Amino acid sequence: MRDNFPLLKKWYEITSWVMDVCAKYPKSVKFTFSDRIINTNMDILDGIIIAIYEKDRIHILKEVNISMERLRIYMRLSMDKKYISIKQHEFISKDINETGKMLGGWIKSEKK
């Protein structure tokens, strides 16, 4: 893994955690809502990887930002539906916010 990209390392950890948590979602939403959460997570991971290697990355980073916002909402809905605990929601929200700040900094540096 690219050690000089802390956002990639952090999002990899988030993706692993989310996959573990989604595996415990009720069967009734496992192949719909749970898959959407995992796919959104993977889209973010893919976007970060692509942005590392692309020269013109601002558009990709903005798409990643939108996907992070989508994930925030999905995780809140997961808490509201009691698929995850309040403590789990606080944990993932903190990590998403932290990576969002990292992403925001990257976007800001690309605009210069």
N, C-alpha and C positions, 0 to 999 in steps of 0.2 A: 504494500500500500504506500502511496505517496506521503511520506512523513512530513513533508514541507507544506501539506495542506490540512491544517487542523480541522477545517470544516468537513472534509471527507472522512476523517477519522471519527469525528463526533457523530456524523450522520450514520455511519456504518454501525456504531454502537446503538443508536436510536432504532435503526431498522431491525437489528437483532432483537432488541427488547420488544418492539411492537409486534414482531412475528410471533414471539413467545406468548405475548398477551392475547393476541388475536386467535391463537390456537385454542384458547379456552372459552371463546365466545360460544353462545348457545348454537346448537345445530340449526335452528331456524334462521339464523343470520350469517352462518359461517360461509356460505357460498355467495352471498350478496354483499352485505355491509362489511364483513370482515375482509373479504377479498378486495373490496374497494379501498379500504384503509391500507392494506398491504401493497396494492398496486400504486397507490399515491406515494407511499413511502419509497417504493422502488423507482418511480418516476423521478422523485427528488434525487435519489442516489445517482441515477443515470445522468440527470442534468448536471450534477456537480462534476461527475467524471468527464462528461463532454466539455464542460466549461474549462476544465483544467487544460485540455488539449487544443481548444479553439482559440484563434486570435480575436475574432469578433464575438465576444461572449456576452455582451450586455443583454441581448434579447433572451438568451438561454437563462441567464441569472434572474431576469424578471419573471420568466415562466416558473422557475424553481420557487421564487418568492410567492407566487400565486398558489402553487401546489402546497407550500407550507401553510398558507392561510387556510386552504381547504382542509388540510390535515388537522389543524387546530379545531376547526368546527366539527369534524368527524369525531375527534377524541372527546370533545365536550358532549356531543350527542351520546357517545358511548357511556359517559358518566351518567347522563340524565336517564338513560335506559337501564342503568345499573349493570352494564357489561364490564365496567371497570369501577374500582373504588375511587372515592374522592382523593385518597392518598396517591393512587396510581395516576389520576388525572393531574394532580399537582406536580408530580414527578415529571411526567411527559411534557406538561405545559412549560415547566421551567427549562427543560432541555430544548424544546422547540423555540422558545423565546431566545435562549442563548445562541442557538445556531442562526436564528433570524437576524440577530445583531451582527454575527460574523458575516452573514450573507450581505446584509446592508452595507457593511464596511467594504466588502469586495465590490459591490455595485458602485459605491461612491468612488472608489479608487479607479474603477474602469472609466468613469465619466470624465476623469481628469485628462 
